[in-house]
Amino acid sequence: MALQRYGFIVKSADLEMFKHHSRLASDNFDMSIAGVQDVTQAEMVAQEMITKGIQLIELCGGFSGEDAQRIRDAINDHIPVGYVQYSDEERQRLQRELS
């Protein structure tokens, strides 16, 4: 089966998982996007994505490797879960620009 159904989960303190969600779709690409406040909500959203046929979940840079593992565990490692990582240089740049 071709990879066509993606999930992307973003995290911010002011996002509500039942309110902040969307979908991008074309003939060959279908992405469900969900906003959550924390990893516990992300676990629930990931479980729901599985029921909707999502084949791959990616997490924004606000999640850690440990968070990604919690989500893998929550979905019984049913599909791949990846997460954005920043290099040390980019983390320093973010700190400078956001402070």
Long-range contacts (C-beta under 8 A, 24 or more apart in sequence): 1-55, 2-28, 3-55, 3-56, 4-28, 4-29, 4-30, 4-55, 5-30, 5-31, 5-32, 5-52, 5-53, 5-54, 5-55, 5-56, 6-30, 6-31, 6-32, 6-54, 6-55, 6-56, 6-57, 6-58, 7-31, 7-32, 7-33, 7-34, 7-45, 7-46, 7-49, 7-54, 7-56, 7-57, 7-58, 8-32, 8-33, 8-34, 8-57, 8-58, 8-59, 8-60, 9-33, 9-34, 9-35, 9-36, 9-42, 9-45, 9-46, 9-57, 9-58, 9-59, 9-60, 9-63, 9-71, 10-34, 10-35, 10-36, 10-60, 10-62, 11-35, 11-36, 11-37, 11-38, 11-39, 11-42, 11-59, 11-60, 11-62, 11-63, 12-37, 12-62, 13-37, 17-41, 17-44, 17-45, 39-63, 39-67, 39-70, 39-71, 42-67, 42-71, 43-70, 43-71, 43-74, 43-75, 44-74, 46-71, 46-74, 46-75, 46-81, 47-74, 47-75, 50-75, 50-78, 50-79, 54-79, 55-79, 56-80, 56-81, 56-82, 57-81, 57-82, 58-82, 58-83, 58-84, 59-83, 59-84, 60-84, 61-85, 61-86
